[in-house]
Amino acid sequence: MAKISPVEFFRQVRTETNKVTWPTRRETLITTGMVFLMVLLASLFFLVADQVIQFAVSQILRIGH
């Protein structure tokens, strides 16, 4: 791999960064909101699943007594 100077490296980085299509503020807010919503839904699902499993295991263990 050919070595390049730090100045040339940063010039190339800047050129590549200019090619990136950055999201708008609105797109960023919408996707952030969707992420929070999905996290909330997933946490509620796992809370309910955990409670159901806990209840089932406690009922199974209670049979032996």
Phi and psi in degrees as a GROMACS rama.xvg file:
@    title "Ramachandran Plot"
@    xaxis  label "Phi"
@    yaxis  label "Psi"
@TYPE xy
-72.5754  139.347  ALA-2
-83.9478  138.662  LYS-3
-122.44  156.839  ILE-4
-71.8709  154.333  SER-5
-57.5429  -35.1529  PRO-6
-64.5126  -45.4707  VAL-7
-65.1601  -39.206  GLU-8
-58.4766  -49.5865  PHE-9
-66.8729  -30.3943  PHE-10
-65.1117  -42.2707  ARG-11
-67.3969  -39.0578  GLN-12
-61.2261  -43.9851  VAL-13
-64.1013  -40.2515  ARG-14
-62.5212  -45.3725  THR-15
-67.3672  -37.6103  GLU-16
-63.329  -34.8901  THR-17
-68.1743  -19.7117  ASN-18
-81.2379  -15.1543  LYS-19
-71.7695  137.309  VAL-20
-92.26  105.017  THR-21
-83.1775  142.601  TRP-22
-70.629  154.118  PRO-23
-77.1581  168.375  THR-24
-59.8754  -41.6263  ARG-25
-63.2487  -45.7173  ARG-26
-60.9734  -40.8995  GLU-27
-64.1871  -43.8602  THR-28
-65.4009  -41.2149  LEU-29
-64.6505  -47.3772  ILE-30
-67.9677  -34.4203  THR-31
-63.9316  -43.5259  THR-32
-61.5232  -39.6704  GLY-33
-66.312  -37.5631  MET-34
-63.3271  -46.2045  VAL-35
-61.7093  -40.0897  PHE-36
-63.1237  -44.8153  LEU-37
-65.8086  -37.3638  MET-38
-63.6772  -43.1034  VAL-39
-61.6211  -47.4232  LEU-40
-63.64  -41.9183  LEU-41
-64.912  -41.4081  ALA-42
-66.8122  -37.5917  SER-43
-66.192  -41.7155  LEU-44
-58.569  -49.2104  PHE-45
-68.8067  -30.8631  PHE-46
-62.718  -48.5916  LEU-47
-64.5726  -45.248  VAL-48
-59.8419  -41.5708  ALA-49
-63.8473  -42.2097  ASP-50
-65.009  -41.0587  GLN-51
-64.2412  -45.5084  VAL-52
-64.5649  -41.3865  ILE-53
-61.221  -44.05  GLN-54
-63.1784  -44.533  PHE-55
-63.3594  -44.0503  ALA-56
-65.2786  -41.0406  VAL-57
-65.0824  -36.1801  SER-58
-68.3116  -40.9499  GLN-59
-64.6679  -42.9885  ILE-60
-70.0815  -26.926  LEU-61
-71.7627  -25.8825  ARG-62
-59.8762  -36.6237  ILE-63
-70.8829  -15.7896  GLY-64
